[in-house]
Amino acid sequence: MNHAGNLLRRSTFALVLSVLLAARLFPAVGCDLNDPDRDVKRLFPGATSYKTLYVSVTEKGGAPLLRRIEARLGDRFKGLYETADVPYTLYLVYKSKNLIGYIHGVNQKGRYGGLQVFLALDLQGNIRSFYFQKLTSQYAKLLRDPSFGRQFEGLNLKDFNAYDVTTGASREGGRVAAIRNPAPQAEDDFRAALRAVKKNLILVDEFLLGNQYLKDGAQP
């Protein structure tokens, strides 16, 4: 083998190695509660225990499921946070032996970095509470204000089906249209948060509620 051949083999090996290392260093990114014991109690004060369920689009239905979720969202999944093999962590919350609700968070790309949006939901998929576990924004204080999160309480996927995540438009008179942005300078992060909520609700409907909102005819 001549010198040029050796260089080609070494270059090819280096390229393959770099790809493998990248895959190990940057795996599919899930979203877990920072302190589940504390956070479950905070979000569901009457809770006595919880279970965790780990699922991915790949495991639950692969490419056909991904296409359906994207159609319901009205946007394509893209980037590190939205690959089909992203592991989603769903928390099933119990009081004694009775299931009383769910907690689920998703990663979402914001203007300056990733957001982590968590929802606490009742058994019908209605939002009990909303909060940012992670938010990289110069206007984070305004967006984290409890008054902003309270605007999501009581909303569900039927409400968010009226919201277009690509344009930021919502059906006139709809409940999502009434959500006020506390930081108009951070419109990108506000819209990212609403996209994350809709995505979160769709995934819960797919993974936990048996597509309740599709059965109700609340299709996008």
Helices and strands as residue ranges (DSSP letters): H 3-25, H 36-43, E 49-55, H 57-60, H 62-73, G 80-82, E 88-95, E 98-109, E 114-121, E 127-135, H 140-143, H 146-149, G 150-152, H 157-160, G 176-178, G 184-186, H 187-207, H 212-215
